[in-house]
Amino acid sequence: MATAASAYFPHLILPKGVIKEGLYSVLRDAILDGRLASGTKLPSSRVLAEMMSISRNSVLAAMDRLLDEGYVVTKPSSGTYVAELIPDQLISIPEIATKSASDICHKLNINPHIANLLPAWQKQNVSGQGEKIFHVGVGCTDLFPHSLWGKLLGRAWRQSHQQLGQFHDCRGYLPLRQAICDYVRSTRGLKCDVQQILIVNGTQQAIHLAAYALLQPLDQICLDEPGYDAALNIFRSFGIQVHPVSSDHEGMKIAEIIQHYSKSKLIYTAPSHQFPLGGTLSLSRRLALLEWAASQQKWIFEDDYNSEFRYGTHPIQALQGLDQQQRVIYSGTFSKMMFPEFRLGFMVVPESLIEILSLAKYYTDTRSAYLEQAALALFIKEGHYARHVRKVRKACQERQQALIAAIQQFLADVLTVQPTDSGIHVICWLKAPWTEQSFIDQCLAINLAVQPLSRYCQQPYEKAAVLFGYAAHTPDEINMNIQKLAQQIKPT
Ligand SMILES: Cc1ncc(COP(=O)(O)O)c(C=O)c1O
């Protein structure tokens, strides 16, 4: 009978040859590549012999060698465990990380454009593990009406009998598309009808579909600098050349695009809340961009991810609403107002692109999942969404004020905080002698997910800065964590 430990034992295949050598190698490899993690209890020699259909003496010989070399340890009356400390240089993950993208691409025979993203991804993954506080990009998840949402999901499910056997439109569930259409026309000043609404799995899928449907390798596009790293990486994964375009007090420098990057087929920008600096594109630049795009047949991808998080001032009309010539592909998301794991968003697409973008969606994942679309349609139509937006706006403003006050009180020697009237994060400029790396390392050590500005830059930025997300924490939590940070950090 299998023991609890052997039930989780990875499936290992013995190579041909001397059995004890083979077993030693497969166990060692499994330890080095992480399939057998440090501290894992190994099955007994009797169980292992049975599992692998080999003699118990071969198992004992392999185990002795692993023990001698320090890969496993024995604990009296308990058994054999993978050692806690495996020499770092032997573990294969750093080996991959230090290999160049072209080495990896050659070795694995994979798409070179995606391989180019590996170094940045590995860095991001390492710093993104397990942190909870000050995450950039997380909304007020604590205020989300969980039980109401559960009831709406239940209602949608009970009403779903008729729906489940049908193939829905790949553009999404019609009542949701209609609810979104009405909502964005009244709150964001969009000009659209329901035919132009395409439900997607968040902004990232919207960017992906735009790249898939409109661009090809070596095409040129422009993107905010600093800008949304996911957008940059998605475009790059299609082999597209991305020109960085910086901003000043009027937002993205449109004249720079027209002068230097006129071959660009698409301009990606977040005009109502530039990510990550938070500026707004001025009306004169909005009009200049639209006029150029119309006269040169360019596409504009408007990422309106943060438009509902605006405090004190009225929401600014979306660029799409000013577009007379249907050059703007508009993208909205629910992952900020609801919660990050809520993977629904929408596109409002020019009439001429409805067919091609629907096709792109269809051949990506056929359509987005039915149940959450149906519950969201009820959530919006019955007024819960608008109520939630009002609640979140009020709370976010208080949370931002709490963060700014705490930083000014406890970290004034380290950071200059830049107040903003929108969004869910603030930018803080680092004072000398701090570097982004030294600050971020110390934040990570106490579980703070503060991000360096350089993460969002294609080119070195003139000043060092860090981003604090504040929306997911109460004023007390914010204050406590900033105090804790102030007590712990030291310039290095
Ligand atoms: C600039 C920008 N756009 C969009 C999003 C949202 O992406 P999604 O809808 O895929 O969650 C984010 C998330 O952090 C973002 O920073």
The ligand as an SDF file (V2000), in Angstrom:
LIG
                    3D

 16 16  0  0  0  0  0  0  0  0999 V2000
   -1.9200   50.2170  -17.5180 C   0  0  0  0  0  0  0  0  0  0  0  0
   -2.7850   49.0540  -17.1600 C   0  0  0  0  0  0  0  0  0  0  0  0
   -3.7820   48.7210  -17.9740 N   0  0  0  0  0  0  0  0  0  0  0  0
   -4.5970   47.6890  -17.6830 C   0  0  0  0  0  0  0  0  0  0  0  0
   -4.4320   46.9530  -16.5440 C   0  0  0  0  0  0  0  0  0  0  0  0
   -5.4270   45.8540  -16.2300 C   0  0  0  0  0  0  0  0  0  0  0  0
   -5.1750   44.7180  -16.9010 O   0  0  0  0  0  0  0  0  0  0  0  0
   -6.2320   43.5110  -16.8270 P   0  0  0  0  0  0  0  0  0  0  0  0
   -7.5490   44.0630  -17.2500 O   0  0  0  0  0  0  0  0  0  0  0  0
   -5.6970   42.5280  -17.8280 O   0  0  0  0  0  0  0  0  0  0  0  0
   -6.2440   43.0260  -15.4430 O   0  0  0  0  0  0  0  0  0  0  0  0
   -3.3860   47.2370  -15.6890 C   0  0  0  0  0  0  0  0  0  0  0  0
   -3.1530   46.4050  -14.4930 C   0  0  0  0  0  0  0  0  0  0  0  0
   -2.4020   46.6490  -13.6140 O   0  0  0  0  0  0  0  0  0  0  0  0
   -2.5510   48.3280  -15.9940 C   0  0  0  0  0  0  0  0  0  0  0  0
   -1.5450   48.6620  -15.1670 O   0  0  0  0  0  0  0  0  0  0  0  0
  1  2  1  0
  2  3  1  0
  2 15  2  0
  3  4  2  0
  4  5  1  0
  5  6  1  0
  5 12  2  0
  6  7  1  0
  7  8  1  0
  8  9  2  0
  8 10  1  0
  8 11  1  0
 12 13  1  0
 12 15  1  0
 13 14  2  0
 15 16  1  0
M  END
$$$$
